[in-house]
């Protein structure tokens, strides 16, 4: 399945705000998008100034993909629409979001990283299937990296 990535907007954010998950994750932290609205800019910024994109399948909102820039390395954050969870979309979603970010931001570094809660076993499995490797473990989270 091919995802189309478009800049996040308020309509998509409102829809994401209403997503309900059965598993580990209960909600997605979206407040900064709404708190940092700038009428002079069409670009919405999320948590820690990240740049968010909606992932669409046949014009249906399938996910949120966020790109954080701390130094030269991209860190990603992502959420798949609960309607798509458990149906085999995860690996393609992660892979295509990474590929989009590399192209969109002309990313030239050797890896991309993410952090995942140590209890989020389903997400960890998807990330490993995509090619992420555990880099560092803390008490409640794992930093994972994919080398590109």
N, C-alpha and C positions, 0 to 999 in steps of 0.2 A: 504494500500500500504506500502510495506517495503522499507525503505531507507538503502542504504549501505554507510557507512562513511569511507572515505579514506583521507589520508593526502593531503592537497591542493598542487597543483603544478602550474608551470607557464602556462601550457596549459589551465587548468581550469580557472586560473585568467584572462587570455586573453579573454576567453569566457564570464566570468562574467562582465568584463569591457564593453562588448558590449550589455549587457542587457538593455532594455528600458522599463520603467514602465509608465503606464497611470495615476496611482493614485498619492498619496501623495509623495512617494519617487521617486526622479528623477535619482539618481545614488548612487553607493556604494563606500565608501572610501577605495581604494585598494593601494594607492601610497606606504605606508610603506612596503608592500610585495615586491614591485619592487625595492625600495630604499635600502632594507636591505638584499639583496641576499648575502649569504655567500657560496663561492665555497667549503669551508671545511665542510659544513653541508648540509644534505638533507632536513632539517626542515626549512621551510619558516616562518617568523614571520610577523604578520600584525600589525595593529594599537595598540599602547601601549604594544607591545610584545606579542599579543595574538597568540594562536595556532589555525590555521584554518583547517577545514576539508571540503572536497567536499561531498555532499550528492548525491548519484546516484540512479536512478531507471532504471533498465534494461540497465545499462551502459550509460544512458543519464544524463548529469549534471542537477540535480533538485534543488540544493541549496548550500548555503555556511553557515557553522555553525562555530562560533568562540568562543573560551573559553579564558577568561581573568582571571588572578590570581592577585588580590589585597588583600594581606593577605591570610587568609585561605578560603575565600568565592569565589566561581566561579561566574563570571558574564558572561552572554552569549550575543552574537550578532549574528544575522542571517539574511539571505535573501533567499527568495524562487524565483526560476527562474520564470520570468514573464509568461512563457508558462503554468505554473502550478497554478498561482494565480487565485483565484475565482472558483476553481474546487474542493474544499473540501479537499485539501492536508494539509492545514496549521496546524491543530491540531496534526495530526500524525507526521508531520515534526518536530514540536516543541517537542513533547513528546519523539519521538525516538532520537532526538539530545540530549536531557537531559539525557535519559537513557544511551546513548552511552558515554557521558561525565562522568557520575557517574562511569561506569564500567572502561572506559579507564584510567581515572586518579585516580581510587580507592578513589573516593570522599566520605568523611565521615561526612561532616557538615550537619546542619539541613535544609539549604535552598540554593537555587540558585536564583540569581537576574538578572534583566535586566532593561535597561532604554529605554523608548519609548517617542517619541515626542507626546505631548498632542493632536496634531491635527491628528495623525495617527490612526483614529478611527477603521479602519479595522484590524490593527495589535492588538490593544487593545482588540477587541472582540475575536480574536483568542487566545491571551494569557489568557484571562479570561476563555474561554472554556477549555483550557489546565489545568487550576487550579491555575494560577497566581492570586495574590491579590495585590491591590494597597497598597503600603507601605508608600510612601512619594511623595508629589506633589510639584513641583517647578513651576516657571512661564511658562516654555515651555516644561517640561518633567515630566514623572512619573516614579518613581522607583517601580518596581513590583517584588514580591517574590513568589516562589513556595516552599512550605515546603515538604521535602522528608522523 
